[in-house]
Amino acid sequence: MERPPSYSDAMDTVSLEERAALVALLQARPAGMSWSDITAEVLGAGSALAVWESLVPPALMAPPGEADPLESAAQEIRRWEDQGDNMLTVLDGAYPARLREVHEAPPVLFARGASFTHDNAVSVVGSRKASDRGLDIAAGIAAELAAHKVTVLSGLAAGIDTAAHRAALDAGGRTVAIIASGINKVYPAANRELHAEIAERGLLLSQFWPDAPPQKHTFLMRNATMSGYGLATVVVEAGEHSGARAQARIAVGHGRPVILTDLVVDRNEWARALVGRPGVHVAGGLREVLDIIGGLISAGSSIEAALRRLVSA
């Protein structure tokens, strides 16, 4: 589900006080609010501090030995920054613009690497236990995207994700990894070097506290974030219960194009059920995948150019 247009407005940068207020809100969750509820309130008010002050009235006397929540949050932010983790809030101008449009937009992102507000990225996702053909298709798509200056987006998992990230880097292109753990954690352990290389040469993003371990539900949250960040999702190869299947369904809900290879459609009932839905494409091979992506990017560029002309008129 898309957010209303009014949610797209954001400050260029926000102060430490604003960031601390947002972190404090997420930690306290006043009245049992979900993170999505807090995000909506903060975007609606245009200020995390204003929401904190309206929802958390100042105590007449601080409990003995208990630190002020806003000061504690500010200290944590400073510690994260000392570790090299750049925290982006949903109010920051540097926050990914497309991601802010979706209902599941994370209130905070932790970043290592070069972040861009407008990043023409395409998700290349699929099974951890991929076939040789699937790995070859993923690598071929990623290499071609990199050659055409399109960012390759994936989740740093084993299999298809790893093949896509590796091919993009080897082709000298940009790749973004959105991970299901905190940014200080490496999962899977076998991708430790790739994790570091993407942080150095591309962009590593996490929506979880920096030291949080991966959990079952965080993978689904990560898939929603990948769908929101990218222009489109390509599912190369996936099983009946894979995260890639979940991302394809989420992307349809976001109104984002989904490209399914014939490998996925031939083997999975969930994929066949998506065929014919608006924005869902089936590709018979690498060239067909790239042709569809090329058409989507060209259409998107034309729409964005038209919107810029309208704004400046």
Helices and strands as residue ranges (DSSP letters): G 5-8, H 16-28, G 30-32, H 35-45, H 48-55, H 69-82, E 86-89, H 97-100, E 108-113, E 121-126, H 132-147, E 151-154, H 160-170, E 175-179, G 189-191, H 192-201, E 203-206, H 216-229, E 232-237, H 243-254, E 258-261, H 262-267, H 269-274, E 280-283, H 286-312
